[in-house]
Amino acid sequence: MPTTLPIESPAADRMEPPRVAVIGAGVAGAACAAGLLRAGFDVTVFDKSRGVGGRMATRRAQWAVVDGAVGAAEFDHGCAHFTPTRPRFQAVVDRAEALGCVARWRQRLYATFPAPGVRQVVVPTPNMPAFCRHLLSGVPLRLGHAVTGLQRCPGGWLLHLTDGRTEARAECPFEQVLLAVPSAHAATLLRGHQSDWADALGGVRMLPRWTLMAVTDDLDWPWDAAEVERGELAWIARNDRAPGRLAASGRVPWVAHATSAWSLAHLKDDPAQVTEVLRAALAKLLTGGRPPRWHHAGVHRWRHAQLAHRASCGFDCWWSAGLGLGVCGDSFGDGSVEAAWCSGDELADAVAASFDAAPQTSVAPAAELTDSAH
Ligand SMILES: Cc1cc2nc3c(=O)[nH]c(=O)nc-3n(C[C@H](O)[C@H](O)[C@H](O)COP(=O)(O)OP(=O)(O)OC[C@H]3O[C@@H](n4cnc5c(N)ncnc54)[C@H](O)[C@@H]3O)c2cc1C
């Protein structure tokens, strides 16, 4: 059974800024927490993973080679780059670049539309979580703790947590709880507290993605990445060509994303089978089917990879000052890193503004959030 920790006295009679829990250490949660820290809030970030970054992820793999030696490679197996367009986000990216946490990548991209060429994108360095680590510097983190439930209490909100080993326990009190998790997870946590938000977020359609991470002998391939959308595969990249990545001599780490349609149709397939199918598809694209020498291959399944359609919520985030409850994330925009950052940043501004204002009022009512097309 969950145990409940003692509740401290509510903060209504003290001048200290409210204690805020941000759930999710992806780019939305990181932007939100960074904004609140700057505004002087007492903010703690919780994430079920052991690291930060969420879908901006890098995985390390090792495999045995001859004479007991071990081969190693890293794969940016989620979001591999992003493109800032909004000035406020651009300014944050520029600061991160000056500190060496991101780099510009002139990516040689094979694409059938509009045409093969070079495009400029931004890549965190030396790995994908580096950008969120940078945003979160100075913010207290509780990693490896999934929030399984929210409970109203006199001082605000109890968080029910699990670290995967011990039963969920509650921690109290957070006067404000801000959800920066994928929409389906947010919907689950909001049920019973803000049903209209839960219903709207529960209706947001996100597509899954199977991703192959493989290592071959060096191959003569003129591109850094390719948008293929052919057969099983949608996108492939040589991971060693991204800025700041490890380059192992004579070995090439590849990341290959299956199409959304294929991923959806094969969502429940055995990972070993999926590995074989995607490996064969990659070989066909790289060498015309002649099998390259494989050193490693594995897959990852993203259940909630990207939005099926741009959401039309009318706001960049939701915030109820009365409840001390807010939601942000990439579902509030076009499902991109930039949308997630803007949503988190906007929520921090809304929370800070309502703390300054008296009496407190709701700044953004629950609004329609559907998966209607662009
Ligand atoms: C394969 C793939 C390719 C992509 N390509 C691009 C691209 O090229 N360009 C681009 O801009 N975007 C791309 N994206 C999308 C981009 O990664 C996301 O839009 C963005 O990272 C979302 O950030 P977020 O903070 O909203 O959510 P997330 O990154 O999902 O962060 C949510 C965090 O919440 C945590 N969490 C969830 N539930 C709980 C819980 N109950 N308790 C505690 N913690 C919890 C998770 O562990 C996670 O760390 C891609 C995504 C994928 C998967």
The ligand as an SDF file (V2000), in Angstrom:
LIG
                    3D

 53 58  0  0  0  0  0  0  0  0999 V2000
   11.6530    9.0250  -33.4100 C   0  0  0  0  0  0  0  0  0  0  0  0
   11.3690   10.4730  -33.1680 C   0  0  0  0  0  0  0  0  0  0  0  0
   11.8280   11.4230  -34.0880 C   0  0  0  0  0  0  0  0  0  0  0  0
   11.5710   12.7800  -33.8650 C   0  0  0  0  0  0  0  0  0  0  0  0
   12.0660   13.7000  -34.7360 N   0  0  0  0  0  0  0  0  0  0  0  0
   11.9170   15.0260  -34.4840 C   0  0  0  0  0  0  0  0  0  0  0  0
   12.5540   15.9990  -35.2980 C   0  0  0  0  0  0  0  0  0  0  0  0
   13.2460   15.6750  -36.2720 O   0  0  0  0  0  0  0  0  0  0  0  0
   12.3930   17.3250  -34.9810 N   0  0  0  0  0  0  0  0  0  0  0  0
   11.6350   17.7280  -33.9080 C   0  0  0  0  0  0  0  0  0  0  0  0
   11.5230   18.9330  -33.6250 O   0  0  0  0  0  0  0  0  0  0  0  0
   11.0170   16.8070  -33.1090 N   0  0  0  0  0  0  0  0  0  0  0  0
   11.1490   15.4750  -33.3760 C   0  0  0  0  0  0  0  0  0  0  0  0
   10.5530   14.5430  -32.5690 N   0  0  0  0  0  0  0  0  0  0  0  0
    9.5910   15.0130  -31.5400 C   0  0  0  0  0  0  0  0  0  0  0  0
   10.3020   15.5870  -30.3140 C   0  0  0  0  0  0  0  0  0  0  0  0
   11.2080   14.6360  -29.8070 O   0  0  0  0  0  0  0  0  0  0  0  0
    9.2400   15.9070  -29.2650 C   0  0  0  0  0  0  0  0  0  0  0  0
    8.3010   16.8100  -29.8250 O   0  0  0  0  0  0  0  0  0  0  0  0
    9.7900   16.5600  -28.0000 C   0  0  0  0  0  0  0  0  0  0  0  0
   11.0070   15.9800  -27.5980 O   0  0  0  0  0  0  0  0  0  0  0  0
    8.7310   16.4240  -26.9330 C   0  0  0  0  0  0  0  0  0  0  0  0
    9.1770   16.9590  -25.7050 O   0  0  0  0  0  0  0  0  0  0  0  0
    8.2350   16.8800  -24.4170 P   0  0  0  0  0  0  0  0  0  0  0  0
    9.0110   17.4590  -23.3080 O   0  0  0  0  0  0  0  0  0  0  0  0
    6.9020   17.4740  -24.7500 O   0  0  0  0  0  0  0  0  0  0  0  0
    7.9430   15.3290  -24.1850 O   0  0  0  0  0  0  0  0  0  0  0  0
    8.9610   14.1460  -23.8730 P   0  0  0  0  0  0  0  0  0  0  0  0
   10.2740   14.3700  -24.5340 O   0  0  0  0  0  0  0  0  0  0  0  0
    8.2320   12.8990  -24.1990 O   0  0  0  0  0  0  0  0  0  0  0  0
    9.2060   14.2530  -22.3100 O   0  0  0  0  0  0  0  0  0  0  0  0
    8.2580   13.7550  -21.3830 C   0  0  0  0  0  0  0  0  0  0  0  0
    9.0050   13.2110  -20.1820 C   0  0  0  0  0  0  0  0  0  0  0  0
    8.0160   12.8090  -19.2200 O   0  0  0  0  0  0  0  0  0  0  0  0
    8.4460   11.6120  -18.6040 C   0  0  0  0  0  0  0  0  0  0  0  0
    7.2580   10.9650  -18.0660 N   0  0  0  0  0  0  0  0  0  0  0  0
    6.1820   10.4730  -18.7450 C   0  0  0  0  0  0  0  0  0  0  0  0
    5.2530   10.0030  -17.8820 N   0  0  0  0  0  0  0  0  0  0  0  0
    5.7580   10.2070  -16.6390 C   0  0  0  0  0  0  0  0  0  0  0  0
    5.2650    9.9400  -15.3260 C   0  0  0  0  0  0  0  0  0  0  0  0
    4.0630    9.3800  -15.1200 N   0  0  0  0  0  0  0  0  0  0  0  0
    6.0420   10.2660  -14.2570 N   0  0  0  0  0  0  0  0  0  0  0  0
    7.2650   10.8410  -14.4370 C   0  0  0  0  0  0  0  0  0  0  0  0
    7.7740   11.1070  -15.6660 N   0  0  0  0  0  0  0  0  0  0  0  0
    7.0250   10.8080  -16.7440 C   0  0  0  0  0  0  0  0  0  0  0  0
    9.1450   10.8400  -19.7130 C   0  0  0  0  0  0  0  0  0  0  0  0
   10.0550    9.8940  -19.1820 O   0  0  0  0  0  0  0  0  0  0  0  0
    9.8360   11.9650  -20.4890 C   0  0  0  0  0  0  0  0  0  0  0  0
   11.1570   12.1730  -20.0430 O   0  0  0  0  0  0  0  0  0  0  0  0
   10.8160   13.1920  -32.7310 C   0  0  0  0  0  0  0  0  0  0  0  0
   10.3880   12.2350  -31.8110 C   0  0  0  0  0  0  0  0  0  0  0  0
   10.6570   10.8980  -32.0150 C   0  0  0  0  0  0  0  0  0  0  0  0
   10.2310    9.8910  -30.9910 C   0  0  0  0  0  0  0  0  0  0  0  0
  1  2  1  0
  2  3  1  0
  2 52  2  0
  3  4  2  0
  4  5  1  0
  4 50  1  0
  5  6  2  0
  6  7  1  0
  6 13  1  0
  7  8  2  0
  7  9  1  0
  9 10  1  0
 10 11  2  0
 10 12  1  0
 12 13  2  0
 13 14  1  0
 14 15  1  0
 14 50  1  0
 15 16  1  0
 16 17  1  0
 16 18  1  0
 18 19  1  0
 18 20  1  0
 20 21  1  0
 20 22  1  0
 22 23  1  0
 23 24  1  0
 24 25  2  0
 24 26  1  0
 24 27  1  0
 27 28  1  0
 28 29  2  0
 28 30  1  0
 28 31  1  0
 31 32  1  0
 32 33  1  0
 33 34  1  0
 33 48  1  0
 34 35  1  0
 35 36  1  0
 35 46  1  0
 36 37  1  0
 36 45  1  0
 37 38  2  0
 38 39  1  0
 39 40  1  0
 39 45  2  0
 40 41  1  0
 40 42  2  0
 42 43  1  0
 43 44  2  0
 44 45  1  0
 46 47  1  0
 46 48  1  0
 48 49  1  0
 50 51  2  0
 51 52  1  0
 52 53  1  0
M  END
$$$$
